[in-house]
Amino acid sequence: MTVQPSVHHRRRSSLFIYLLPLFFVGAYWLVRGYLFGVVDDSHAIQIPFLKATLDPTLYPNDPMLATRFAYPAYYFSLLALLARQIDLEPLFLGLYLLTLAGFLLGIVALTRSLVQDAQPVRPVAVVLLLSLAALPVLSGDDLVIRSTLARHMALMLGLWTLVLSVRGSQLAAYTLAGLLFNLHALTGCYVLAMLIVADITSLPRPRWPEIGLLAALALILASPTLVWVLRTSEAVTPEWIALLRLRSAQHSFPFSWPVSDYVMFGLWLLLAGLGWWPRRRTTQGRWLAGAALAVAGMGLVGVVFSEVLPLGPVLRAQLLRSTKFFTLLALPLVAAWLLAQWDRGGFARLGSIIAGAGLFIPDPWLWCVAVAAGTLIALLGGWAPLDRAGRLLERRAGNGLPPPVRQAWHRVAGWPGAGRWIIVLALVTGGLALVANLSRTPPAADALAAWIDVQQWAHDNTARGAIFLTPPYLYGFRVDSERPIVGEWKDGTQQYFSVPYASDWWNRMRDLQTETSTTTAYNDLTSAQVKVIRDRYGARYAVFFADKALDLPVAYRNPWFVVYLIPDT
């Protein structure tokens, strides 16, 4: 009679814990924001790709759009099936919410698998909060889901692949990894490597042939994209490597990254190691060590064969982006360590507060100072004399509080553990949302509306093949206009998939007086230079800010932009 209520209680607790991230979706949205269309610079490429998949007659004579045939992913074909039934805006919003919910649920599932706590809601609450922190990821990547992109969906599915593996569902994990390769090849590659090494280190030797069979299954499922990659692969040239370093050093050339990136990642590695150490002899501990070893191996290969002996396949694979999965796997371990220091009290508790709060600091070096200081205080707090002194100071500080505050504290301490942590979760996320919205500088509404208005005018009043000359540092003209353009800086990311396009893109940028993503020399083009660009690339219209005066006929004007017609010679 006493067992059944306990079972029901555990089931209700588990159900509540898995419902918590669904409520957290709203808080995440408030803190991180949501981007769609021209507001998201990645959509500047991905939405035209999708539209060209839906209607191949769009964007004629646009070399950037031609690179989609060398982009090895079936993401746009799958998305097009939905886009034929649902308008893009509600479709992208719905997929964003599903992706975000799946991502947060995956974090909770991973935490439940790795962290045992007398109050199960505690580690879940801490991990959900830490998902909003400034978590370190190398290679110019991040864990922030702000829109609907292939890499966001792949991040969520890759996380669930690792969850399945750490729970012992190897067949499901390898199957999902193989299918994931067809959605986003880079993520599928990272996850499969982590699965293989993690299983070798955690499973007994007699099961290693099983790992080989499962890896073969994953490769068979990934074969459509593997064949695509092999069919479209091109030999790289020194010029391609130089242009890749110029445009995308943040992804493929680790020696160009700021030192703060490595210091932050090293401190995160330290926190994860402190949380992993008590679990090191368990099967899950060995699995985590293997996954970390796989990431370290990919990172080493990425450094050697990008900076020392550059190889095209390694540069394209951007192997250091795999560190985002190490960051995700470390989340529950860091949460467990912070909670363990909190439970110790004294200086250890103070250190956990400082280190945990430091993870939310946006400035990299302040982040490092706070996390390092908090970690050191927590570790030193375990020394017996400091431990006694810390507990004494903690008691005195508590006794020094005003009586109403002490009474309120005791009342809250008497509530159920889940209730206390939910209140903490609500208060902290509310504060983060307030700070984020006060500090966020969204694009001027009238300027953004004018930029979209110009695109809509182009869509309604020009031929499909009319090529536009646009400011290369303003992204997304293709999104609403559905017209080809001479080029923008963001287009350069497509050099990963086409060696000839790299030099074509760079020639266009030089003709547009652009050498970096922030160069605005385009605004200084003369009428004669615009005509030269017309003759070279077939541009029919030129878009400038409204204060630009050229000796050309005006086709359209709004308060922010002017569209010039470039007549034939």
C-alpha positions in Angstrom: 0.0 0.0 0.0 2.9 2.3 0.5 4.7 1.6 -2.8 1.9 2.6 -5.2 1.7 6.3 -4.2 5.5 6.5 -4.5 5.3 5.3 -8.1 2.5 7.7 -8.9 4.5 10.5 -7.3 7.6 9.7 -9.4 5.5 9.6 -12.5 3.9 13.0 -11.8 7.4 14.4 -11.0 8.8 13.1 -14.3 5.9 14.4 -16.2 6.2 17.8 -14.6 10.0 18.0 -15.3 9.4 17.2 -19.0 6.7 19.8 -19.2 8.9 22.5 -17.7 11.0 23.1 -20.8 7.8 23.6 -22.8 7.0 26.5 -20.6 10.6 27.6 -20.8 10.3 28.1 -24.6 8.5 31.4 -24.0 11.3 32.6 -21.7 13.9 31.6 -24.1 12.2 33.5 -26.9 11.9 36.6 -24.7 15.7 36.4 -23.9 17.1 35.4 -27.2 14.5 36.8 -29.6 13.3 35.4 -32.9 14.5 36.3 -36.4 12.9 35.8 -39.8 13.6 36.9 -43.3 15.9 39.9 -43.9 16.4 40.3 -40.2 18.4 37.0 -40.1 21.5 37.2 -42.2 21.5 33.4 -42.7 18.0 33.6 -44.2 19.6 35.9 -46.8 20.8 32.7 -48.4 18.6 30.0 -47.1 15.2 31.6 -48.0 16.3 32.2 -51.7 17.6 28.6 -51.8 14.1 27.5 -50.6 12.3 29.7 -53.1 14.5 28.5 -55.9 13.8 24.9 -54.9 10.1 25.7 -55.1 10.4 27.6 -58.4 13.6 27.0 -60.4 12.9 29.9 -62.7 13.6 32.4 -59.9 17.0 34.2 -59.7 18.3 33.6 -63.2 22.0 34.6 -63.7 22.6 34.8 -60.0 25.9 32.8 -59.4 25.3 32.5 -55.6 22.0 30.7 -56.2 23.8 28.3 -58.6 25.9 27.1 -55.7 22.9 25.4 -54.1 23.4 22.4 -56.4 26.8 21.9 -54.6 25.3 22.4 -51.1 25.1 18.7 -49.9 21.8 18.7 -48.0 18.2 17.6 -48.6 17.0 20.2 -46.1 15.6 22.5 -48.8 13.8 19.7 -50.6 12.1 18.6 -47.4 11.2 22.1 -46.4 9.8 22.8 -49.9 7.3 20.0 -49.4 5.9 21.9 -46.4 6.3 25.3 -48.0 3.9 24.2 -50.8 1.2 23.8 -48.2 2.0 26.6 -45.7 3.1 30.2 -46.1 6.8 30.8 -45.2 6.3 33.0 -42.1 4.0 30.6 -40.2 6.0 27.7 -41.4 9.3 29.1 -40.1 7.7 30.1 -36.8 6.2 26.7 -36.3 9.5 24.9 -37.1 11.4 27.3 -34.9 9.1 26.5 -31.9 9.3 22.8 -32.6 13.1 23.0 -32.9 13.5 25.0 -29.7 11.1 22.8 -27.7 13.0 19.7 -29.0 16.3 21.3 -28.1 15.3 22.1 -24.5 13.6 18.7 -24.0 16.9 17.1 -25.2 18.8 19.1 -22.6 16.4 17.9 -19.9 16.6 14.3 -21.1 20.4 14.4 -21.1 20.4 15.9 -17.6 18.0 13.2 -16.3 20.4 10.6 -17.7 23.6 12.0 -16.3 22.6 13.7 -13.0 20.9 12.0 -10.0 19.6 14.4 -7.4 17.3 14.1 -4.4 15.3 16.9 -5.9 15.2 16.0 -9.6 13.9 19.4 -10.6 17.1 21.2 -9.3 19.5 20.1 -12.0 16.8 20.5 -14.7 16.2 24.1 -13.5 19.9 24.9 -13.4 20.5 23.4 -16.9 17.6 25.3 -18.4 19.0 28.5 -16.9 22.5 27.8 -18.2 21.1 27.3 -21.7 20.6 31.1 -21.7 24.1 31.8 -20.6 27.1 32.9 -22.7 28.3 29.3 -23.2 31.6 28.9 -25.0 31.8 27.4 -28.5 34.7 27.6 -30.8 34.7 28.2 -34.6 32.4 31.2 -34.7 29.5 29.0 -33.7 26.9 29.2 -30.9 24.1 27.3 -29.3 21.5 30.0 -29.7 18.4 29.1 -31.6 16.9 32.3 -33.0 15.4 31.2 -36.2 14.7 28.2 -38.5 18.0 27.0 -40.1 19.3 23.7 -41.1 22.1 23.8 -38.5 19.5 24.6 -35.8 17.4 21.5 -36.6 20.6 19.5 -36.9 21.8 20.7 -33.5 18.5 19.6 -31.9 18.5 16.2 -33.6 22.2 15.7 -32.9 21.6 16.3 -29.2 18.9 13.6 -29.2 21.2 11.3 -31.0 23.7 11.6 -28.1 20.9 11.2 -25.6 19.8 7.9 -27.2 23.4 6.7 -27.2 24.1 7.6 -23.5 20.9 5.8 -22.6 22.0 2.6 -24.4 19.8 2.8 -27.5 22.6 2.4 -29.9 20.6 1.2 -32.9 18.3 4.2 -32.7 21.3 6.6 -32.2 23.2 5.3 -35.2 20.1 5.3 -37.4 19.3 8.9 -36.5 22.9 9.9 -37.0 22.9 8.5 -40.6 19.6 10.2 -41.4 20.9 13.4 -39.9 23.8 13.4 -42.3 21.3 14.1 -45.1 19.8 17.1 -43.3 23.1 18.7 -42.4 26.3 16.8 -43.4 28.7 18.6 -41.0 26.6 17.9 -37.9 26.0 14.3 -39.0 29.8 13.8 -39.4 30.5 15.2 -35.9 27.8 13.2 -34.2 28.8 9.9 -35.9 32.4 10.3 -34.9 31.4 11.0 -31.3 29.2 7.9 -31.2 31.9 5.6 -32.5 34.6 6.7 -30.1 32.3 7.0 -27.1 30.9 3.5 -27.6 34.4 2.0 -28.1 35.5 3.5 -24.7 32.4 2.5 -22.8 31.2 -0.8 -24.3 33.1 -4.1 -23.6 35.4 -5.4 -26.3 33.1 -8.2 -27.4 30.6 -5.6 -28.6 33.0 -3.7 -30.8 31.9 -5.6 -33.9 28.4 -4.4 -33.2 29.7 -0.9 -33.3 31.2 -1.5 -36.7 27.9 -2.8 -38.0 26.0 0.1 -36.6 28.5 2.6 -38.1 28.1 0.8 -41.5 24.3 1.2 -41.1 24.7 4.9 -40.5 26.9 5.3 -43.5 24.4 3.4 -45.7 21.6 5.8 -44.5 23.9 8.8 -45.1 24.8 7.5 -48.6 22.5 9.9 -50.6 24.5 12.9 -49.3 27.8 11.1 -49.3 27.4 10.4 -53.0 26.3 14.0 -53.5 29.5 15.2 -51.7 31.7 12.9 -53.8 30.0 13.9 -57.0 30.4 17.6 -56.5 33.7 17.7 -54.8 36.3 20.0 -56.4 40.1 20.3 -56.0 41.0 23.3 -54.0 43.5 26.0 -55.1 45.8 28.3 -53.1 43.6 31.2 -54.2 40.5 29.4 -52.8 42.3 28.9 -49.5 43.4 32.5 -49.3 39.9 33.8 -50.0 38.4 31.3 -47.5 40.8 32.8 -44.9 39.8 36.3 -45.9 36.0 35.6 -45.7 35.5 32.8 -43.2 38.6 32.7 -41.0 36.2 32.5 -38.0 35.1 29.1 -39.0 38.1 27.3 -40.4 41.3 29.0 -39.3 41.8 28.6 -35.5 45.0 30.7 -35.3 43.0 33.8 -36.2 40.6 33.4 -33.3 40.9 35.7 -30.2 42.7 34.2 -27.2 39.6 34.8 -25.1 37.8 32.1 -27.0 40.3 29.5 -25.9 40.4 30.7 -22.3 36.6 30.6 -22.0 36.5 27.1 -23.5 39.3 26.0 -21.2 37.5 27.2 -18.1 34.3 25.5 -19.3 36.4 22.3 -19.8 37.6 22.7 -16.2 34.0 23.0 -14.9 32.9 20.0 -16.9 35.9 18.0 -15.6 35.0 18.8 -12.0 31.4 17.6 -12.6 32.6 14.5 -14.5 35.2 13.4 -12.0 32.8 11.7 -9.5 31.3 9.8 -12.5 34.6 8.8 -14.2 34.4 5.1 -13.3 30.8 4.6 -14.5 29.7 3.5 -17.9 28.3 6.9 -18.6 31.5 8.5 -17.4 33.5 6.5 -19.8 31.0 7.3 -22.6 31.5 11.0 -21.9 35.2 10.7 -21.9 35.1 9.0 -25.3 32.8 11.7 -26.7 35.2 14.3 -25.4 38.1 12.4 -26.9 36.4 12.4 -30.3 35.9 16.2 -30.2 39.5 16.7 -29.2 40.6 14.5 -32.1 38.5 16.4 -34.6 39.9 19.6 -33.1 43.5 18.5 -33.5 42.9 17.4 -37.1 41.2 20.7 -37.8 44.1 22.7 -36.4 46.8 20.7 -38.2 45.1 20.5 -41.6 43.9 24.1 -41.7 46.8 26.1 -40.4 49.9 23.8 -40.9 49.0 21.7 -43.9 45.7 23.1 -45.4 43.5 20.4 -46.9 40.2 21.2 -48.7 38.1 18.5 -47.0 39.2 19.5 -43.5 38.6 23.2 -44.2 35.2 22.4 -45.5 34.4 20.2 -42.6 35.0 23.0 -40.1 35.9 20.4 -37.5 36.2 22.7 -34.5 32.5 23.4 -34.8 32.1 20.0 -33.2 32.9 21.6 -29.9 29.3 22.8 -29.6 28.3 19.2 -28.8 31.0 19.0 -26.1 29.5 22.2 -24.6 26.0 20.6 -24.6 27.3 17.4 -23.0 29.1 19.4 -20.3 25.9 21.3 -19.4 24.6 18.7 -16.9 28.0 18.1 -15.5 28.5 21.8 -14.8 25.1 22.1 -13.2 25.8 19.1 -11.0 29.1 20.6 -9.8 27.5 24.0 -9.1 24.7 22.3 -7.1 27.3 20.2 -5.2 29.2 23.3 -4.2 25.9 25.0 -3.2 25.0 22.1 -0.9 28.4 22.3 0.8 27.7 25.8 2.0 30.2 28.4 3.2 32.8 29.6 0.7 32.0 26.7 -1.7 28.4 28.0 -2.0 29.7 31.5 -2.5 32.1 30.2 -5.3 29.2 28.4 -7.0 27.2 31.6 -7.0 30.0 33.7 -8.5 30.9 31.0 -11.1 27.3 30.4 -12.1 26.5 34.1 -12.4 29.8 34.7 -14.3 28.6 32.3 -17.1 26.0 35.0 -18.0 28.4 37.8 -18.5 28.5 38.9 -22.2 32.1 40.3 -22.1 34.5 37.4 -22.7 37.3 38.5 -20.3 34.9 39.5 -17.5 33.3 36.1 -18.1 36.7 34.4 -17.6 37.6 36.4 -14.5 34.3 35.7 -12.8 34.2 32.0 -13.7 37.8 31.5 -12.7 37.4 33.4 -9.4 34.2 31.5 -8.5 35.8 28.1 -9.3 38.9 28.9 -7.2 36.8 30.1 -4.2 34.7 27.0 -4.4 37.7 24.7 -4.6 39.5 26.5 -1.7 36.3 26.4 0.3 36.9 22.6 0.7 40.0 23.3 2.9 38.9 22.6 6.5 39.9 26.0 8.1 38.3 28.0 5.2 35.3 25.7 5.3 34.7 26.4 9.1 35.3 30.1 8.5 32.9 30.2 5.6 30.1 28.4 7.5 30.6 30.8 10.4 30.4 33.8 8.2 27.3 32.4 6.5 25.5 31.9 9.8 26.4 35.4 11.0 25.3 36.9 7.7 22.0 35.1 8.0 21.5 36.2 11.6 22.3 39.8 10.6 19.3 39.9 8.2 16.3 42.0 9.2 13.6 39.8 11.0 11.0 40.1 8.2 13.6 38.9 5.6 14.6 36.0 7.9 10.9 35.0 8.4 10.3 35.2 4.6 13.4 33.1 4.0 12.2 30.4 6.5 8.8 30.3 4.9 10.2 29.8 1.4 12.6 27.2 2.8 9.6 25.3 4.0 8.0 25.0 0.6 8.5 21.9 -1.5 11.8 21.8 -3.4 10.2 22.0 -6.8 8.2 25.1 -5.9 11.3 26.9 -4.7 13.3 26.1 -7.9 10.4 27.1 -10.1 10.2 30.4 -8.4 14.0 30.8 -8.9 13.6 29.8 -12.5 10.8 32.4 -13.1 12.6 35.2 -11.4 16.0 34.7 -13.1 14.6 34.2 -16.6 12.3 37.2 -16.1 15.3 39.3 -15.1 17.4 38.0 -18.1 14.5 38.7 -20.4 14.2 42.3 -19.1 18.0 42.9 -19.4 18.0 41.4 -22.9 15.2 43.5 -24.2 16.6 46.7 -22.7 20.1 46.1 -24.1 19.0 44.7 -27.5 19.3 47.3 -30.3 16.8 46.1 -33.0 17.1 47.6 -36.5 15.2 50.8 -36.9 11.6 49.9 -37.7 11.3 52.5 -40.4 14.6 51.6 -42.0 13.8 47.9 -42.0 10.3 48.6 -43.4 11.9 50.8 -46.2 14.3 48.0 -47.0 11.5 45.5 -47.4 9.4 48.0 -49.3 12.2 48.4 -51.9 12.2 44.6 -52.3 8.5 44.5 -52.7 8.6 47.3 -55.3 11.2 45.3 -57.2 9.1 42.2 -57.0 6.0 43.9 -58.3 7.5 46.2 -61.0 10.5 44.5 -62.6 11.2 41.4 -64.7 12.2 38.2 -63.0 15.6 38.4 -64.6 16.3 42.0 -63.7 19.7 42.1 -61.8 20.0 44.6 -59.0 23.0 46.3 -57.6 22.6 46.6 -53.8 24.8 47.6 -50.9 26.9 44.5 -50.2 26.8 45.1 -46.4 22.9 45.0 -46.3 21.7 41.5 -46.4 18.6 39.8 -47.8 17.5 41.8 -50.9 16.7 38.5 -52.6 14.3 37.4 -49.9 11.3 39.5 -50.7 12.3 40.8 -54.1 12.9 37.4 -55.6 15.4 39.1 -57.9 19.0 38.3 -58.7 21.7 40.7 -57.4 25.3 41.4 -58.2 26.3 40.2 -54.8 26.6 40.8 -51.1 29.3 40.0 -48.5 27.2 37.2 -47.0 27.3 35.3 -50.3 31.0 34.6 -49.6 30.0 31.7 -47.3 29.1 29.7 -50.4 32.7 29.4 -51.4 32.8 26.3 -49.2 30.8 24.6 -51.8 32.2 26.0 -55.1 35.9 26.7 -55.8 35.2 28.8 -59.0 32.6 30.8 -57.2 35.1 32.0 -54.6 37.1 34.1 -57.2 33.9 35.2 -58.9 32.5 36.4 -55.5 35.7 38.2 -54.6 35.8 40.0 -58.0 32.3 41.2 -57.5 33.1 42.5 -54.0 36.1 44.4 -55.3 34.0 46.0 -58.0 31.6 47.0 -55.2 34.5 48.6 -53.3 34.1 46.0 -50.5 36.9 44.3 -48.6 35.2 43.4 -45.3 31.7 42.9 -44.0 31.5 46.4 -42.7 33.1 48.3 -45.6 30.7 51.0 -46.8 32.7 52.4 -49.8 29.9 51.2 -52.0 28.2 54.4 -51.1 30.9 56.3 -52.9 30.4 54.7 -56.3 30.0 57.2 -59.2 27.6 57.0 -62.1 30.5 55.9 -64.3 31.5 53.1 -62.0 27.8 51.9 -61.8 27.7 51.8 -65.6 30.9 49.7 -65.6 29.3 47.3 -63.2 26.2 47.2 -65.4 28.4 46.3 -68.4 30.3 43.6 -66.5 27.4 41.9 -64.7 24.2 42.9 -66.5 22.8 45.0 -63.6 19.6 46.8 -64.6 18.9 48.7 -61.3 21.0 50.1 -58.5 19.9 50.6 -54.9 21.4 53.3 -52.7 20.5 55.2 -49.6 18.1 58.1 -50.4 20.8 60.8 -50.0 22.9 59.4 -52.8 22.7 61.5 -56.0 23.7 59.9 -59.3 23.3 61.1 -62.9 20.9 58.2 -63.6 17.1 58.1 -63.9 15.2 57.4 -60.6 12.9 54.4 -60.9 11.6 54.4 -57.3 12.2 56.2 -54.0 11.1 55.9 -50.4 12.3 57.8 -47.3 15.4 55.6 -46.9 16.3 54.2 -50.3 16.4 55.2 -54.0 16.4 52.8 -56.9 18.2 54.0 -60.1 17.5 52.6 -63.5 20.8 51.9 -65.3 20.0 52.5 -69.0 21.7 50.5 -71.7 24.6 52.1 -73.5 
